[in-house]
Amino acid sequence: IEEFALSDIQAQAILDMRLQRLTGLERDKIDNEYKELMERITYLESILADENKLFGVIKDEMLAIKDKYADPRRTEIKPAEGEIALKDLYEEEEIAITLTHLGYIKRLPADTYKSQKRGGRGISALTTREEDFVTDLISTTTHSLMLFFTNRGRVYKLNAYEVPEGKRTSKGTAIVNLLQLNPGEKIARTISFNTDSKENEDLKYLLFATKSGIVKKTPISDFKNINKSGLIAINLKDGDELIGVNRTNGEEDIILVTENGMSIRFNENDVRAMGRTATGVKGITLSKGDHVVSMDLISNGTDLLVVSEKGFGKRTETEEYRPQIRAGKGIKTYNINSKTGKLVGATLVDEDDEMMMINSNGVLIRIRVNEISIFGRVTSGVKLMKTDEEVEVVSIAKLKGEEE
């Protein structure tokens, strides 16, 4: 009353109003707390009554814990020092591994196939069912680790010595007995590398290329822990497929070759490193109906060797392929006509290398690269392997020279 010059009635009115308001607030608080408790009871009873809802809650809580506390594995599990590793029981030797269209795999000594002159018929690489044919041929050693990349962009691993050995004419073992492939999943590409080699320190990335011209670079460390059910290696768009995988140091020049005889060369620095589940970026702009058949690194050889489905091929010096900006249309690398057919493969080679070519009947021919003539980009080359209307070349593979 003294401070604000109020009357007794005014002062009492203010006091009464404050007490009423405090009491009202306390009651609202109790009402709200009761209401929240009843809603909580109803929610908890609904969880107990519905198993699917219960699993959903458990999943959400586990994901929350993962987001809050998960971090990369900090320890690496290795065999104890002095302990015998399983691969030590296998003598390290050069081997050839074949993989067929229907998924049969086998390994053979690399010297199973003798070198032949170009233009020959070749020898039978394996016995297959009529509708089957060889799609991949890998030259490696028994101590190498093999990564299998599927048409759906997943990756599986297998030690080379774990691939069952077969005879030259045997069809091999179904790969589904070795890898836990998903329904409808097929092996698209395979790479191998020796885990004890010093080259692993320099080759830090895996470079991917897809049928629709997409490229992606991912650190190889992302593929250290591959379980039996596989991992996602690249996120593919609908209708796309994986056609090439290479190990790189991050500074290489990449060359893509298409079925219709186009090619593009660009530096790997144009492709930033991405995670395993990323899609990638455009490497080449394709014309309608065209698709990429090969991806290689310029450092892998001095000449680009291309082979067509009718058995024609040639070498072209890499100097003829000028560096361009990624995602361009590229330049012509092969003169396609009815006699040659479209391209089935391309790879970079040296004079000391040897090539294996396989046709749709499973017949294989091995020839020296120095027997294949060098031509300019816009040419068709010479006949390397005999074909007919029903039999076409389906796959090529490069073998290193004897010195290496």
C-alpha positions as CSV (number, residue, x, y, z in Angstrom):
1,I,0.0,0.0,0.0
2,E,2.8,2.4,0.8
3,E,4.9,1.5,-2.3
4,F,2.1,1.8,-4.9
5,A,-0.5,4.0,-3.1
6,L,-3.1,1.3,-3.2
7,S,-6.2,1.0,-1.1
8,D,-6.9,-2.0,1.2
9,I,-9.5,-3.3,-1.3
10,Q,-7.1,-3.1,-4.2
11,A,-4.3,-4.8,-2.3
12,Q,-6.6,-7.6,-1.2
13,A,-7.9,-8.1,-4.8
14,I,-4.3,-8.5,-6.0
15,L,-3.5,-11.0,-3.3
16,D,-6.6,-13.0,-4.0
17,M,-6.0,-13.1,-7.7
18,R,-2.5,-14.4,-7.3
19,L,-3.5,-17.2,-4.9
20,Q,-6.3,-18.3,-7.3
21,R,-4.0,-18.3,-10.2
22,L,-1.3,-20.4,-8.3
23,T,-3.9,-22.9,-7.3
24,G,-5.3,-23.1,-10.8
25,L,-1.8,-23.7,-12.2
26,E,-1.1,-26.5,-9.7
27,R,-4.4,-28.2,-10.7
28,D,-3.6,-27.9,-14.4
29,K,-0.2,-29.5,-13.8
30,I,-1.8,-32.5,-11.9
31,D,-4.4,-32.9,-14.7
32,N,-1.7,-32.9,-17.4
33,E,0.5,-35.3,-15.5
34,Y,-2.5,-37.7,-15.1
35,K,-3.4,-37.4,-18.8
36,E,0.2,-38.2,-19.8
37,L,0.4,-41.2,-17.5
38,M,-2.8,-42.6,-18.9
39,E,-1.5,-42.1,-22.5
40,R,1.8,-43.8,-21.5
41,I,-0.1,-46.8,-20.0
42,T,-2.2,-47.2,-23.2
43,Y,0.9,-47.1,-25.4
44,L,2.9,-49.6,-23.3
45,E,-0.1,-52.0,-23.2
46,S,-0.4,-51.7,-27.0
47,I,3.3,-52.8,-27.3
48,L,2.7,-55.8,-25.1
49,A,-0.3,-56.8,-27.1
50,D,1.4,-56.5,-30.6
51,E,4.6,-58.5,-31.3
52,N,5.4,-56.6,-34.5
53,K,5.1,-53.3,-32.6
54,L,7.4,-54.7,-29.9
55,F,10.1,-55.7,-32.5
56,G,9.7,-52.2,-34.1
57,V,10.5,-50.5,-30.7
58,I,13.5,-52.8,-30.1
59,K,14.8,-52.0,-33.6
60,D,14.4,-48.2,-33.0
61,E,16.1,-48.4,-29.7
62,M,19.0,-50.5,-31.1
63,L,19.5,-48.0,-34.0
64,A,19.5,-45.1,-31.5
65,I,22.2,-46.9,-29.5
66,K,24.2,-47.6,-32.7
67,D,24.0,-43.9,-33.8
68,K,25.2,-42.7,-30.3
69,Y,27.9,-45.2,-29.5
70,A,29.1,-47.0,-32.7
71,D,32.6,-46.4,-34.1
72,P,34.8,-48.4,-36.5
73,R,36.5,-51.5,-35.2
74,R,39.8,-50.5,-33.6
75,T,41.5,-53.9,-33.5
76,E,42.4,-56.3,-36.3
77,I,42.2,-60.0,-35.7
78,K,45.3,-61.8,-37.0
79,P,46.8,-65.3,-36.6
80,A,49.1,-65.6,-33.7
81,E,52.8,-65.2,-34.5
82,G,54.2,-68.6,-35.5
83,E,50.8,-70.0,-36.2
84,I,50.4,-71.7,-39.5
85,A,48.0,-69.9,-41.8
86,L,45.9,-72.1,-44.1
87,K,47.3,-70.6,-47.2
88,D,50.8,-71.6,-46.1
89,L,49.8,-75.2,-46.7
90,Y,49.4,-74.4,-50.4
91,E,52.5,-73.8,-52.6
92,E,52.3,-70.4,-54.3
93,E,52.0,-71.0,-58.0
94,E,50.5,-69.3,-61.1
95,I,47.0,-70.4,-61.8
96,A,44.2,-69.6,-64.2
97,I,40.6,-69.4,-62.9
98,T,37.6,-69.6,-65.3
99,L,34.1,-68.6,-64.5
100,T,31.1,-69.5,-66.8
101,H,27.9,-67.7,-67.7
102,L,25.9,-70.1,-65.6
103,G,28.2,-69.7,-62.6
104,Y,30.7,-72.6,-62.8
105,I,34.2,-71.9,-61.5
106,K,37.5,-73.9,-61.5
107,R,41.2,-73.3,-61.2
108,L,44.0,-74.8,-63.4
109,P,47.8,-74.4,-63.6
110,A,48.5,-71.3,-65.9
111,D,50.6,-73.4,-68.3
112,T,47.7,-75.7,-69.1
113,Y,47.2,-73.7,-72.4
114,K,50.1,-73.6,-74.8
115,S,50.7,-70.4,-76.9
116,Q,49.2,-70.7,-80.4
117,K,49.5,-68.6,-83.6
118,R,46.8,-65.9,-84.2
119,G,43.9,-67.0,-86.4
120,G,43.8,-70.5,-85.0
121,R,40.8,-72.4,-83.8
122,G,42.1,-72.8,-80.3
123,I,41.7,-75.7,-77.8
124,S,38.7,-76.6,-75.7
125,A,38.9,-74.8,-72.3
126,L,36.2,-76.7,-70.6
127,T,33.1,-78.9,-71.2
128,T,29.9,-76.9,-70.7
129,R,26.2,-77.3,-71.3
130,E,25.1,-76.1,-74.7
131,E,23.7,-72.9,-73.3
132,D,26.7,-72.1,-71.1
133,F,30.0,-70.4,-72.0
134,V,33.0,-68.9,-70.3
135,T,32.6,-65.2,-69.3
136,D,35.7,-64.5,-67.2
137,L,39.2,-65.8,-67.1
138,I,41.6,-64.6,-64.3
139,S,45.4,-65.1,-64.2
140,T,46.5,-65.1,-60.5
141,T,48.3,-67.1,-57.8
142,T,47.1,-69.6,-55.2
143,H,48.0,-67.1,-52.4
144,S,45.8,-64.3,-53.8
145,L,42.6,-62.9,-52.4
146,M,39.7,-62.8,-54.9
147,L,36.9,-60.3,-54.8
148,F,33.8,-61.2,-56.7
149,F,31.6,-58.3,-57.8
150,T,28.0,-59.2,-58.9
151,N,25.7,-57.7,-61.5
152,R,23.8,-56.1,-58.6
153,G,26.8,-54.3,-57.3
154,R,27.6,-56.5,-54.3
155,V,31.0,-57.9,-53.5
156,Y,32.1,-61.3,-52.0
157,K,35.6,-62.6,-51.2
158,L,37.3,-66.0,-51.6
159,N,40.9,-67.1,-51.3
160,A,42.2,-68.4,-54.6
161,Y,43.2,-71.7,-53.1
162,E,39.6,-72.3,-52.0
163,V,38.5,-72.5,-55.6
164,P,38.4,-76.3,-56.4
165,E,41.0,-77.5,-58.9
166,G,39.6,-79.0,-62.1
167,K,40.7,-80.7,-65.2
168,R,41.1,-78.8,-68.5
169,T,37.8,-80.2,-69.9
170,S,35.8,-80.3,-66.7
171,K,33.0,-77.8,-66.2
172,G,34.0,-76.8,-62.6
173,T,32.1,-76.2,-59.4
174,A,28.9,-74.1,-59.1
175,I,30.0,-70.9,-57.5
176,V,26.8,-70.8,-55.4
177,N,28.4,-73.6,-53.4
178,L,31.3,-71.3,-52.5
179,L,29.6,-67.9,-52.2
180,Q,26.2,-67.0,-50.6
181,L,24.8,-65.3,-53.6
182,N,21.3,-63.8,-53.4
183,P,18.5,-65.2,-55.8
184,G,19.1,-63.9,-59.3
185,E,22.6,-62.6,-58.5
186,K,25.4,-63.4,-60.9
187,I,29.2,-62.7,-60.8
188,A,29.9,-59.8,-63.2
189,R,33.6,-59.1,-62.6
190,T,36.4,-60.5,-60.5
191,I,39.7,-59.0,-59.3
192,S,42.5,-60.7,-57.4
193,F,45.5,-59.4,-55.4
194,N,48.2,-60.7,-53.2
195,T,47.5,-59.5,-49.6
196,D,51.3,-59.8,-48.7
197,S,52.4,-57.6,-51.6
198,K,53.9,-54.1,-51.1
199,E,51.8,-52.8,-54.0
200,N,48.8,-52.7,-51.6
201,E,50.4,-49.6,-49.9
202,D,50.2,-47.7,-53.2
203,L,46.9,-49.1,-54.6
204,K,44.5,-47.5,-52.1
205,Y,41.3,-47.4,-54.2
206,L,39.0,-49.5,-56.2
207,L,37.6,-47.9,-59.4
208,F,34.3,-49.1,-60.7
209,A,32.7,-48.6,-64.1
210,T,29.1,-49.5,-65.1
211,K,27.4,-50.5,-68.4
212,S,25.7,-47.1,-68.6
213,G,29.0,-45.1,-68.3
214,I,29.0,-44.4,-64.5
215,V,32.3,-44.4,-62.7
216,K,33.1,-44.5,-58.9
217,K,36.2,-44.5,-56.8
218,T,36.1,-46.1,-53.3
219,P,39.0,-46.6,-50.7
220,I,39.9,-50.3,-50.7
221,S,40.0,-50.1,-46.9
222,D,36.1,-50.0,-47.1
223,F,36.3,-53.7,-48.2
224,K,38.4,-55.1,-45.4
225,N,35.6,-56.8,-43.5
226,I,33.5,-58.7,-46.0
227,N,31.3,-61.3,-44.4
228,K,29.9,-64.4,-46.1
229,S,26.7,-62.7,-47.1
230,G,28.7,-60.0,-49.0
231,L,28.7,-56.2,-49.0
232,I,27.3,-53.4,-51.2
233,A,30.1,-52.3,-53.5
234,I,28.2,-49.8,-55.6
235,N,24.6,-48.5,-55.7
236,L,23.3,-49.3,-59.2
237,K,20.4,-47.6,-60.9
238,D,17.6,-49.6,-62.5
239,G,18.9,-51.5,-65.6
240,D,22.5,-50.8,-65.0
241,E,25.3,-53.4,-64.5
242,L,28.9,-53.4,-63.2
243,I,31.4,-54.0,-66.1
244,G,34.8,-53.1,-64.7
245,V,36.8,-52.9,-61.4
246,N,40.4,-51.8,-61.1
247,R,42.8,-51.1,-58.2
248,T,44.3,-47.6,-58.4
249,N,46.6,-45.2,-56.6
250,G,44.2,-42.2,-57.1
251,E,46.3,-40.5,-59.8
252,E,45.7,-42.7,-62.9
253,D,44.3,-41.9,-66.4
254,I,41.2,-43.9,-67.0
255,I,40.0,-45.1,-70.5
256,L,36.5,-46.4,-71.2
257,V,35.6,-48.2,-74.4
258,T,32.0,-48.8,-75.7
259,E,30.4,-51.5,-77.7
260,N,30.0,-49.1,-80.7
261,G,33.7,-48.3,-80.8
262,M,33.8,-45.0,-78.8
263,S,36.3,-44.3,-76.1
264,I,37.2,-41.6,-73.6
265,R,40.3,-40.9,-71.5
266,F,40.3,-38.7,-68.4
267,N,42.2,-38.4,-65.1
268,E,41.1,-40.2,-62.0
269,N,41.3,-36.9,-60.0
270,D,38.1,-35.9,-61.8
271,V,36.4,-38.6,-59.7
272,R,36.2,-37.9,-56.0
273,A,36.4,-40.7,-53.5
274,M,33.0,-42.0,-52.3
275,G,31.7,-44.6,-49.9
276,R,30.7,-48.1,-50.8
277,T,27.0,-47.4,-51.1
278,A,27.4,-44.3,-53.4
279,T,26.2,-44.4,-57.0
280,G,29.1,-42.6,-58.7
281,V,29.4,-40.0,-61.4
282,K,29.1,-40.0,-65.2
283,G,32.3,-41.1,-67.0
284,I,31.1,-41.0,-70.6
285,T,28.0,-39.7,-72.4
286,L,26.6,-42.6,-74.5
287,S,24.7,-42.5,-77.7
288,K,21.4,-44.4,-77.9
289,G,21.8,-48.1,-77.8
290,D,25.5,-48.0,-76.8
291,H,27.0,-49.2,-73.6
292,V,30.5,-49.5,-72.0
293,V,32.3,-52.8,-72.5
294,S,35.6,-52.1,-70.7
295,M,37.4,-49.8,-68.3
296,D,41.2,-49.8,-67.9
297,L,44.1,-47.7,-66.5
298,I,46.6,-46.2,-69.0
299,S,49.5,-47.3,-66.7
300,N,48.4,-51.0,-67.4
301,G,50.1,-51.0,-70.8
302,T,51.4,-49.1,-73.8
303,D,48.8,-50.1,-76.4
304,L,45.0,-50.4,-76.3
305,L,43.9,-53.8,-77.7
306,V,40.3,-54.2,-78.8
307,V,38.5,-57.3,-80.0
308,S,35.2,-57.6,-81.8
309,E,32.6,-60.3,-81.6
310,K,33.5,-61.7,-85.1
311,G,37.1,-62.3,-83.9
312,F,38.8,-59.1,-85.3
313,G,41.2,-57.1,-83.2
314,K,44.1,-54.6,-83.2
315,R,46.4,-52.6,-81.1
316,T,46.5,-48.8,-81.0
317,E,49.1,-46.7,-79.2
318,T,47.6,-44.8,-76.2
319,E,49.2,-41.6,-77.4
320,E,46.3,-41.4,-80.0
321,Y,43.8,-41.0,-77.1
322,R,44.1,-37.5,-75.9
323,P,43.0,-36.7,-72.3
324,Q,39.5,-35.2,-72.1
325,I,37.1,-33.9,-69.5
326,R,35.0,-36.6,-67.7
327,A,31.4,-37.1,-69.0
328,G,32.2,-36.2,-72.6
329,K,31.1,-38.3,-75.7
330,G,34.7,-39.4,-76.4
331,I,36.4,-40.2,-79.7
332,K,36.2,-43.1,-82.1
333,T,38.5,-46.1,-81.3
334,Y,37.3,-48.8,-83.8
335,N,35.7,-49.0,-87.2
336,I,32.7,-51.2,-86.8
337,N,31.1,-53.0,-89.8
338,S,29.1,-56.1,-90.6
339,K,32.3,-58.1,-91.0
340,T,33.7,-57.2,-87.6
341,G,30.6,-57.0,-85.4
342,K,30.6,-54.9,-82.3
343,L,33.3,-54.8,-79.6
344,V,33.3,-57.4,-76.9
345,G,36.3,-56.2,-74.9
346,A,39.3,-54.0,-74.7
347,T,42.4,-54.0,-72.5
348,L,45.8,-52.2,-72.3
349,V,48.8,-54.4,-73.2
350,D,52.6,-54.6,-73.5
351,E,54.7,-56.4,-76.1
352,D,55.4,-59.2,-73.6
353,D,51.8,-59.9,-72.7
354,E,49.7,-62.8,-74.0
355,M,46.0,-62.8,-74.6
356,M,43.3,-65.4,-74.1
357,M,40.1,-65.2,-76.2
358,I,37.1,-67.4,-75.6
359,N,34.1,-67.9,-77.8
360,S,30.5,-68.9,-77.1
361,N,31.3,-72.6,-77.5
362,G,33.9,-72.5,-74.7
363,V,36.8,-72.8,-77.1
364,L,39.9,-70.8,-76.0
365,I,42.9,-69.5,-78.0
366,R,46.1,-68.0,-76.5
367,I,48.2,-65.7,-78.6
368,R,51.1,-63.4,-78.0
369,V,50.4,-59.7,-78.1
370,N,53.4,-58.9,-80.3
371,E,51.7,-61.0,-83.1
372,I,48.8,-58.5,-83.2
373,S,49.4,-55.6,-85.5
374,I,49.3,-51.9,-84.5
375,F,46.7,-49.8,-86.3
376,G,45.3,-46.3,-86.0
377,R,42.1,-45.6,-84.0
378,V,39.7,-45.5,-86.9
379,T,40.5,-49.0,-88.3
380,S,39.1,-52.6,-88.0
381,G,42.3,-54.6,-87.5
382,V,43.0,-58.2,-88.5
383,K,41.4,-61.6,-87.8
384,L,42.5,-63.0,-84.5
385,M,40.2,-65.9,-84.0
386,K,38.0,-67.8,-86.5
387,T,34.2,-67.5,-85.9
388,D,31.0,-68.3,-87.8
389,E,27.4,-67.3,-87.8
390,E,26.6,-69.2,-84.6
391,V,29.8,-68.8,-82.7
392,E,31.1,-65.4,-81.5
393,V,33.9,-64.2,-79.2
394,V,32.4,-63.5,-75.8
395,S,35.4,-62.7,-73.5
396,I,39.1,-61.8,-73.5
397,A,41.7,-61.9,-70.8
398,K,45.3,-60.7,-70.6
399,L,48.2,-62.9,-69.3
400,K,51.4,-61.3,-68.1
401,G,54.7,-62.0,-69.9
402,E,57.0,-64.8,-68.6
403,E,59.5,-62.5,-67.0
404,E,56.8,-61.0,-64.7
